[in-house]
Amino acid sequence: MLQQRSSGTGGGTYDVVVVGARCAGSPLAIMLSRAGLKVCLVDRATFPSDTPSTHAVQPAGVRILDQLGVLEEILEQSLPIDGGIISFEDVRIEVGGITRLTGAPVVNARRVTLDMILLEAAAASGVEVRTQTAVTGLVEAAGRVVGVETTAGPLRAPLVVGADGARSTVARLVGAREYHRTAPRRIFLWSYFEGIDESERRIWLGGKGDDSFLASPTDAGLFLAAFVAPIDRWDELRRDRTSGCDEGLARWPELAQHLAGGRRVGPVRMMSRWHGYFRESAGPGWALIGDAGHFKDPTPGQGISDALRQAVALAAAIEQGLGGVEPADEALRRWWAWRDRDAWEMYWFAQDMGATDRAPMLLRALQVRFAAEPRLVDDLLRVLSHELAPSKLFAPSLILSVFGEALRKERGRRPALLAEMWALTLEELRRRALDLSGARRPAY
């Protein structure tokens, strides 16, 4: 069992201080420690503890958990998911063979479980772990960050990494500005149920009108069910989130029937105060990883896998910089540029998935096409696992083909279809202009 250290344990000197010990910070600390660096991992929380999350670890992230040596322990508590149900209105698609297609299953462990396993693995790898220790300020010298002030005293290091989530203390202290902000379009309500049949371990994704749904088995014999509503229902759902969640889940009859024999465990959780952003993520003596540096609409469930993939890339950059292969600041700037390139398409794809009013007739025609062509569903799974760029799946040839089919079937609604297509085209041109202009890559 991990011996959690409180804020009374004094200061110290390290190669890297990582602030935030969850699914971004702990994996990074493990990789750096295995590379021979002296690492201190700091978090104000006590573990195990929960945090808002969509839970899903996509196959790309699962492979990294395996490389870290923690996958077997995770799977002892949360069995792999290899299939799913996708349902939009009357379009229903059965999905199977995720492992065959992507090389790994989906894993859906609660954060109270996943984060604790990662933290214990960090301690076992030689990382000095300090929980219940809050960062209160920076230690600076000659215009560089050279450590942090904490409730335990100063921790010094030539590099401080903020892995402390969307409300990152490190990001605030270094003044990391946001760019390409997007407003929230969805409210996420979720709860856990016990007594649900898990003989078919699969993930459920659905959409009915303006509402969306996500459900899946998780660890400890629990079943996660989430109802996602438009943001304009915030006042109503805040007043009574339990009734709102129950009424919402009932709108997908197949899922409601699956939940009928179960019993809710604990309260209904709610996440509504969020927005999408990129943040400046590297500077003299500091870097940001995971939600501290970038956050997207949670609808496609990319956050945990993003954190793991970023940890792999940032660990390599830190080794290069601190090892003298290239200047440390240059290595960190290069990593930041990679992060933006890597996240760019998925950021807008997630924003589109979370939209409630974007091209409804074209979207409907696209859903029908996916139901008719299993290859497209396989490619969607590859998009979610970062093996295929969204632009490769939703290529102009596919969109124009779907548009032409919709024009043939919706003869009486052609003006509305043309308006949808025109709006989509303008938005795509706007995004490409941002990309080509370099506006998504601030001056380092």
C-alpha positions as CSV (number, residue, x, y, z in Angstrom):
1,M,0.0,0.0,0.0
2,L,1.3,3.5,-0.9
3,Q,2.4,5.5,2.1
4,Q,0.8,8.9,1.4
5,R,3.0,11.8,2.6
6,S,1.4,14.9,4.0
7,S,2.4,18.5,3.7
8,G,4.8,18.2,6.6
9,T,7.6,16.3,4.9
10,G,9.9,19.2,3.9
11,G,11.4,20.3,0.6
12,G,13.9,18.7,-1.7
13,T,15.9,18.9,-5.0
14,Y,15.0,16.8,-8.1
15,D,15.4,16.7,-11.9
16,V,11.7,17.1,-12.5
17,V,8.8,18.1,-10.3
18,V,5.4,16.9,-11.7
19,V,2.4,18.6,-10.2
20,G,-0.7,16.5,-10.5
21,A,-0.6,12.7,-9.9
22,R,-3.5,11.4,-11.9
23,C,-3.6,9.9,-15.4
24,A,-1.2,12.5,-17.0
25,G,1.2,13.1,-14.1
26,S,1.8,9.5,-12.8
27,P,2.5,8.0,-16.2
28,L,4.9,10.8,-17.1
29,A,6.7,10.4,-13.7
30,I,7.0,6.6,-14.2
31,M,8.6,7.1,-17.7
32,L,11.0,9.7,-16.4
33,S,12.0,7.7,-13.4
34,R,12.7,4.6,-15.6
35,A,14.9,6.9,-17.7
36,G,17.1,7.5,-14.6
37,L,15.7,10.9,-13.6
38,K,15.0,11.9,-10.0
39,V,11.3,12.8,-9.9
40,C,8.9,14.2,-7.3
41,L,5.2,13.8,-7.9
42,V,3.0,16.2,-6.0
43,D,-0.8,16.4,-5.6
44,R,-3.0,18.2,-3.1
45,A,-5.5,15.3,-3.1
46,T,-5.6,12.1,-1.0
47,F,-5.8,8.9,-3.0
48,P,-7.9,7.0,-3.9
49,S,-10.2,9.8,-4.8
50,D,-12.5,10.6,-7.7
51,T,-12.5,13.3,-10.4
52,P,-15.0,14.1,-13.2
53,S,-14.1,11.9,-16.2
54,T,-15.6,10.1,-19.1
55,H,-13.7,7.0,-17.9
56,A,-13.1,5.4,-21.3
57,V,-9.5,4.6,-22.3
58,Q,-9.3,4.2,-26.0
59,P,-7.1,1.4,-27.5
60,A,-4.2,3.8,-28.1
61,G,-4.1,4.6,-24.4
62,V,-4.6,0.9,-23.4
63,R,-1.4,0.0,-25.2
64,I,0.5,2.6,-23.2
65,L,-1.0,1.2,-19.9
66,D,0.4,-2.2,-21.0
67,Q,3.8,-0.7,-21.6
68,L,3.7,0.9,-18.2
69,G,3.1,-2.5,-16.7
70,V,-0.3,-1.7,-15.1
71,L,-2.8,-3.1,-17.6
72,E,-3.0,-6.5,-16.0
73,E,-3.8,-5.1,-12.6
74,I,-6.4,-2.8,-14.2
75,L,-8.0,-5.7,-16.1
76,E,-8.3,-7.6,-12.9
77,Q,-10.8,-5.0,-11.7
78,S,-12.3,-3.7,-15.0
79,L,-12.6,-6.3,-17.8
80,P,-11.8,-5.3,-21.4
81,I,-14.6,-4.1,-23.7
82,D,-14.5,-5.4,-27.3
83,G,-17.8,-4.4,-28.7
84,G,-20.6,-1.9,-28.5
85,I,-24.0,-0.6,-29.6
86,I,-24.3,2.7,-31.6
87,S,-27.9,4.0,-31.9
88,F,-29.0,7.3,-33.5
89,E,-32.8,7.6,-33.8
90,D,-33.8,4.4,-35.6
91,V,-30.3,3.6,-36.9
92,R,-28.8,0.9,-34.8
93,I,-25.3,-0.5,-35.3
94,E,-23.7,-3.5,-33.5
95,V,-19.9,-3.1,-33.2
96,G,-17.5,-6.0,-32.5
97,G,-13.9,-6.9,-32.8
98,I,-12.4,-3.7,-31.4
99,T,-9.2,-5.6,-30.3
100,R,-8.9,-7.2,-33.7
101,L,-9.2,-3.9,-35.5
102,T,-7.1,-1.7,-33.2
103,G,-4.8,-4.1,-31.4
104,A,-6.3,-3.4,-28.0
105,P,-9.7,-3.3,-26.3
106,V,-11.4,-0.3,-24.6
107,V,-11.0,-0.1,-20.9
108,N,-13.5,1.8,-18.7
109,A,-12.2,1.9,-15.1
110,R,-13.4,4.6,-12.7
111,R,-10.8,7.2,-11.9
112,V,-10.8,6.3,-8.3
113,T,-9.4,3.0,-9.4
114,L,-7.2,3.9,-12.4
115,D,-5.5,6.8,-10.8
116,M,-4.6,4.8,-7.6
117,I,-3.1,2.0,-9.7
118,L,-1.0,4.5,-11.6
119,L,0.1,6.4,-8.5
120,E,1.2,3.2,-6.8
121,A,3.1,2.2,-9.9
122,A,4.9,5.6,-9.8
123,A,6.0,5.0,-6.2
124,A,7.2,1.5,-7.1
125,S,9.3,2.9,-10.0
126,G,11.2,5.1,-7.6
127,V,9.2,8.3,-7.9
128,E,8.9,10.3,-4.6
129,V,5.2,10.7,-4.2
130,R,3.8,13.6,-2.1
131,T,0.0,13.6,-1.8
132,Q,-1.9,16.0,0.4
133,T,0.6,18.6,-0.7
134,A,-0.6,21.8,-2.4
135,V,1.5,24.0,-4.7
136,T,1.3,27.6,-3.5
137,G,3.8,29.4,-5.8
138,L,6.8,29.2,-8.1
139,V,10.5,29.3,-7.3
140,E,12.1,31.4,-10.0
141,A,15.7,32.5,-10.9
142,A,17.0,34.5,-13.8
143,G,13.6,34.5,-15.5
144,R,13.2,30.7,-15.3
145,V,11.0,28.4,-13.2
146,V,13.3,26.4,-11.0
147,G,10.8,24.8,-8.6
148,V,7.6,25.2,-6.7
149,E,6.6,26.4,-3.3
150,T,4.3,24.0,-1.5
151,T,2.7,23.6,1.9
152,A,5.6,21.3,2.7
153,G,8.3,23.8,1.7
154,P,10.1,24.4,-1.6
155,L,10.8,21.7,-4.2
156,R,13.5,22.6,-6.6
157,A,14.1,21.3,-10.1
158,P,15.2,22.6,-13.5
159,L,11.8,21.6,-14.8
160,V,8.3,21.8,-13.4
161,V,5.5,20.0,-15.3
162,G,1.8,20.9,-14.6
163,A,-0.3,17.8,-14.9
164,D,-2.9,19.3,-12.6
165,G,-6.0,19.4,-14.8
166,A,-8.2,22.0,-16.4
167,R,-8.0,24.4,-13.4
168,S,-4.2,24.0,-13.3
169,T,-2.4,25.9,-10.6
170,V,0.9,25.7,-12.6
171,A,-0.9,27.1,-15.7
172,R,-2.2,30.0,-13.6
173,L,1.1,30.7,-11.9
174,V,3.1,30.8,-15.2
175,G,0.4,32.9,-16.9
176,A,-0.2,30.3,-19.7
177,R,-2.8,31.9,-22.0
178,E,-5.6,30.1,-23.8
179,Y,-6.3,30.1,-27.5
180,H,-8.9,28.7,-29.8
181,R,-11.5,28.6,-27.0
182,T,-14.8,26.9,-27.7
183,A,-17.9,27.3,-25.6
184,P,-19.6,24.2,-24.0
185,R,-22.6,22.8,-25.8
186,R,-23.4,19.9,-23.5
187,I,-24.1,19.1,-19.8
188,F,-22.9,15.7,-18.7
189,L,-24.9,13.8,-16.1
190,W,-23.8,10.3,-15.0
191,S,-24.3,7.8,-12.2
192,Y,-23.3,4.2,-11.4
193,F,-25.6,1.2,-11.1
194,E,-25.1,-2.2,-9.6
195,G,-26.9,-5.5,-10.5
196,I,-26.7,-4.9,-14.2
197,D,-26.1,-7.9,-16.5
198,E,-22.5,-7.7,-17.8
199,S,-22.4,-10.9,-19.7
200,E,-22.0,-8.9,-22.9
201,R,-19.3,-6.3,-22.1
202,R,-19.9,-3.5,-24.5
203,I,-20.0,0.2,-24.6
204,W,-23.3,2.0,-25.5
205,L,-23.3,5.2,-27.6
206,G,-26.6,6.9,-28.6
207,G,-28.3,10.0,-29.8
208,K,-32.0,10.8,-29.6
209,G,-33.0,14.2,-30.8
210,D,-30.8,16.8,-28.9
211,D,-29.8,14.2,-26.3
212,S,-26.8,11.9,-26.2
213,F,-26.0,8.8,-24.1
214,L,-23.0,6.9,-23.0
215,A,-23.0,3.7,-20.9
216,S,-20.5,0.9,-20.1
217,P,-19.5,-1.6,-17.5
218,T,-16.8,-0.3,-15.2
219,D,-14.9,-1.7,-12.2
220,A,-16.2,-3.0,-8.9
221,G,-19.2,-4.6,-10.6
222,L,-20.7,-1.2,-11.5
223,F,-22.3,0.0,-14.6
224,L,-21.8,3.7,-15.8
225,A,-24.7,5.4,-17.5
226,A,-24.5,9.0,-18.7
227,F,-27.1,11.3,-20.1
228,V,-25.8,14.3,-22.1
229,A,-28.2,17.3,-22.6
230,P,-27.9,20.6,-24.4
231,I,-26.3,23.4,-22.4
232,D,-29.5,25.5,-22.4
233,R,-31.0,23.0,-19.9
234,W,-28.4,24.0,-17.3
235,D,-30.8,25.8,-14.9
236,E,-33.4,23.0,-15.0
237,L,-31.0,20.1,-14.5
238,R,-29.0,21.9,-11.8
239,R,-32.2,22.1,-9.7
240,D,-32.9,18.4,-9.9
241,R,-30.1,16.4,-11.5
242,T,-31.4,13.0,-10.3
243,S,-34.8,13.4,-11.9
244,G,-33.2,14.9,-15.0
245,C,-30.8,12.1,-15.4
246,D,-33.5,9.4,-14.9
247,E,-35.9,11.1,-17.4
248,G,-33.0,11.5,-19.9
249,L,-31.9,7.9,-19.7
250,A,-35.5,6.8,-20.2
251,R,-35.4,8.4,-23.7
252,W,-33.3,5.5,-25.0
253,P,-35.7,2.6,-24.4
254,E,-33.1,-0.1,-25.1
255,L,-30.7,1.3,-22.6
256,A,-33.5,2.0,-20.1
257,Q,-34.5,-1.7,-20.3
258,H,-30.9,-2.7,-19.7
259,L,-30.8,-0.6,-16.6
260,A,-34.2,-1.7,-15.3
261,G,-32.9,-4.5,-13.1
262,G,-30.2,-2.4,-11.5
263,R,-30.0,0.0,-8.5
264,R,-28.2,3.3,-8.5
265,V,-25.2,3.6,-6.3
266,G,-24.3,7.0,-5.0
267,P,-25.4,10.4,-6.3
268,V,-25.8,11.6,-9.9
269,R,-22.7,13.5,-10.9
270,M,-22.8,16.6,-13.2
271,M,-20.3,18.4,-15.3
272,S,-21.4,21.6,-16.9
273,R,-18.8,24.3,-16.2
274,W,-16.2,23.6,-18.8
275,H,-15.0,24.9,-22.1
276,G,-12.6,23.8,-24.8
277,Y,-9.1,25.4,-25.2
278,F,-5.5,25.1,-26.1
279,R,-3.0,26.6,-23.6
280,E,0.5,27.7,-24.0
281,S,2.3,24.6,-22.8
282,A,6.0,25.2,-22.6
283,G,8.3,28.0,-21.3
284,P,11.6,28.5,-19.4
285,G,11.6,25.7,-16.9
286,W,8.0,24.6,-17.3
287,A,5.6,22.5,-19.4
288,L,1.9,21.6,-19.2
289,I,0.4,18.2,-20.1
290,G,-3.1,16.7,-20.3
291,D,-6.1,18.8,-19.4
292,A,-3.7,21.4,-17.9
293,G,-2.6,22.3,-21.5
294,H,-5.6,21.3,-23.7
295,F,-9.2,20.3,-23.2
296,K,-11.8,19.3,-25.7
297,D,-15.5,18.4,-25.7
298,P,-15.7,15.1,-23.7
299,T,-18.2,13.5,-26.1
300,P,-15.7,11.2,-27.9
301,G,-14.0,10.2,-24.7
302,Q,-10.4,11.2,-25.6
303,G,-9.0,12.8,-22.4
304,I,-7.3,9.8,-20.7
305,S,-5.8,8.4,-23.9
306,D,-4.6,11.9,-24.8
307,A,-2.9,12.3,-21.5
308,L,-1.1,8.9,-21.9
309,R,0.0,9.7,-25.4
310,Q,1.2,13.1,-24.4
311,A,3.2,11.6,-21.5
312,V,5.1,9.4,-24.0
313,A,6.0,12.3,-26.2
314,L,6.8,14.7,-23.4
315,A,9.0,12.1,-21.5
316,A,11.1,11.7,-24.7
317,A,11.4,15.5,-25.1
318,I,12.5,15.9,-21.4
319,E,15.1,13.2,-21.8
320,Q,16.4,14.9,-24.8
321,G,16.5,18.3,-23.1
322,L,17.8,17.4,-19.7
323,G,20.2,14.9,-21.2
324,G,21.9,17.6,-23.3
325,V,20.9,16.2,-26.7
326,E,19.3,19.6,-27.5
327,P,18.6,22.7,-25.4
328,A,15.9,21.9,-22.9
329,D,13.7,24.9,-23.9
330,E,13.9,23.9,-27.5
331,A,12.9,20.3,-26.7
332,L,9.9,21.6,-24.8
333,R,8.8,24.0,-27.5
334,R,9.0,21.2,-30.0
335,W,6.8,19.0,-27.8
336,W,4.3,21.8,-27.5
337,A,4.2,22.2,-31.3
338,W,3.7,18.4,-31.6
339,R,0.8,18.5,-29.1
340,D,-1.0,21.2,-31.1
341,R,-0.6,19.3,-34.4
342,D,-1.7,16.0,-32.8
343,A,-4.8,17.6,-31.1
344,W,-5.9,19.9,-33.9
345,E,-8.3,17.7,-35.9
346,M,-9.6,15.7,-32.9
347,Y,-10.4,19.0,-31.2
348,W,-12.8,20.1,-33.9
349,F,-14.1,16.6,-34.4
350,A,-15.1,16.5,-30.7
351,Q,-16.7,19.9,-31.0
352,D,-18.8,18.7,-33.9
353,M,-19.8,15.5,-32.0
354,G,-21.0,17.7,-29.1
355,A,-23.0,20.0,-31.3
356,T,-26.8,19.8,-31.0
357,D,-27.8,21.8,-34.0
358,R,-25.2,21.2,-36.7
359,A,-26.5,20.1,-40.1
360,P,-29.3,17.8,-38.8
361,M,-30.4,16.5,-42.2
362,L,-26.9,15.8,-43.4
363,L,-26.0,14.2,-40.1
364,R,-29.1,11.9,-40.5
365,A,-28.0,10.9,-44.0
366,L,-24.5,10.2,-42.7
367,Q,-25.8,8.0,-39.9
368,V,-27.8,6.0,-42.5
369,R,-24.6,5.6,-44.6
370,F,-22.6,4.3,-41.6
371,A,-25.3,1.8,-40.8
372,A,-25.1,0.5,-44.4
373,E,-21.3,0.3,-44.6
374,P,-19.5,-1.5,-41.8
375,R,-16.2,-0.3,-43.1
376,L,-17.1,3.2,-42.1
377,V,-17.8,2.1,-38.5
378,D,-14.4,0.4,-38.4
379,D,-12.8,3.6,-39.6
380,L,-14.6,5.5,-36.9
381,L,-13.2,3.2,-34.3
382,R,-9.7,3.9,-35.8
383,V,-10.4,7.6,-35.6
384,L,-11.2,7.3,-31.9
385,S,-8.0,5.4,-31.3
386,H,-5.9,8.0,-33.1
387,E,-5.0,5.6,-35.9
388,L,-6.9,7.6,-38.6
389,A,-7.3,11.3,-38.9
390,P,-10.9,12.5,-38.9
391,S,-10.3,14.3,-42.2
392,K,-9.4,10.9,-43.8
393,L,-12.7,9.4,-42.7
394,F,-14.9,12.4,-43.4
395,A,-13.3,13.1,-46.7
396,P,-14.9,15.4,-49.2
397,S,-15.8,12.4,-51.4
398,L,-17.9,10.9,-48.6
399,I,-19.6,14.2,-47.6
400,L,-20.4,15.0,-51.2
401,S,-21.8,11.5,-51.8
402,V,-24.0,11.7,-48.7
403,F,-25.1,15.2,-49.7
404,G,-26.1,14.0,-53.1
405,E,-28.1,11.1,-51.7
406,A,-29.8,13.5,-49.3
407,L,-30.8,15.8,-52.1
408,R,-32.4,12.9,-54.0
409,K,-34.4,11.8,-50.9
410,E,-35.3,15.2,-49.6
411,R,-36.6,16.9,-52.7
412,G,-38.9,19.1,-50.7
413,R,-36.2,20.3,-48.4
414,R,-33.4,21.1,-50.8
415,P,-33.0,24.7,-49.8
416,A,-32.4,23.7,-46.1
417,L,-29.9,21.0,-47.2
418,L,-28.1,23.5,-49.4
419,A,-27.9,25.9,-46.4
420,E,-26.5,23.2,-44.2
421,M,-23.9,22.3,-46.7
422,W,-22.9,25.9,-47.2
423,A,-22.6,26.4,-43.4
424,L,-20.4,23.3,-43.1
425,T,-18.2,24.5,-46.0
426,L,-17.7,27.9,-44.5
427,E,-16.8,26.4,-41.1
428,E,-14.3,24.0,-42.6
429,L,-12.7,26.8,-44.6
430,R,-12.4,28.9,-41.4
431,R,-10.7,26.1,-39.6
432,R,-8.3,25.4,-42.5
433,A,-7.5,29.1,-42.6
434,L,-6.5,29.0,-38.9
435,D,-4.4,25.9,-39.6
436,L,-2.6,27.3,-42.6
437,S,-2.1,30.7,-41.1
438,G,-0.2,29.2,-38.1
439,A,-2.7,30.9,-35.8
440,R,-3.0,27.8,-33.8
441,R,0.8,27.9,-33.1
442,P,1.5,31.0,-31.0
443,A,5.0,32.5,-31.0
444,Y,7.1,30.4,-28.6
